[in-house]
Amino acid sequence: MKPVKNLVFAALLVFSIALSAFAGDIDQPGAPKPEPPPRMTATTDETIPESDIDQETGDYLFFEVLTALLSMY
């Protein structure tokens, strides 16, 4: 009877060790992909702040500078 008892005890020991070996084996997804670096673009979603000089003043200054440069020749 003692050999049967040792066999059952050995089988239970092997079964309990084998069962605990699979206890932590859980499928987990890998690490998430890193976000791509920001791109340098000419346009953004943000609104461009308006400048202090409006379009007509800019055109007037450009015309004056052009006139001054052409008058040198």
Rosetta blueprint (number, residue, H / E / L):
1 M L
2 K H
3 P H
4 V H
5 K H
6 N H
7 L H
8 V H
9 F H
10 A H
11 A H
12 L H
13 L H
14 V H
15 F H
16 S H
17 I H
18 A H
19 L H
20 S H
21 A H
22 F L
23 A L
24 G L
25 D L
26 I L
27 D L
28 Q L
29 P L
30 G L
31 A L
32 P L
33 K L
34 P L
35 E L
36 P L
37 P L
38 P L
39 R L
40 M L
41 T L
42 A L
43 T L
44 T L
45 D L
46 E L
47 T L
48 I L
49 P L
50 E L
51 S L
52 D L
53 I L
54 D L
55 Q H
56 E H
57 T H
58 G H
59 D H
60 Y H
61 L H
62 F H
63 F H
64 E H
65 V H
66 L H
67 T H
68 A H
69 L H
70 L H
71 S H
72 M L
73 Y L
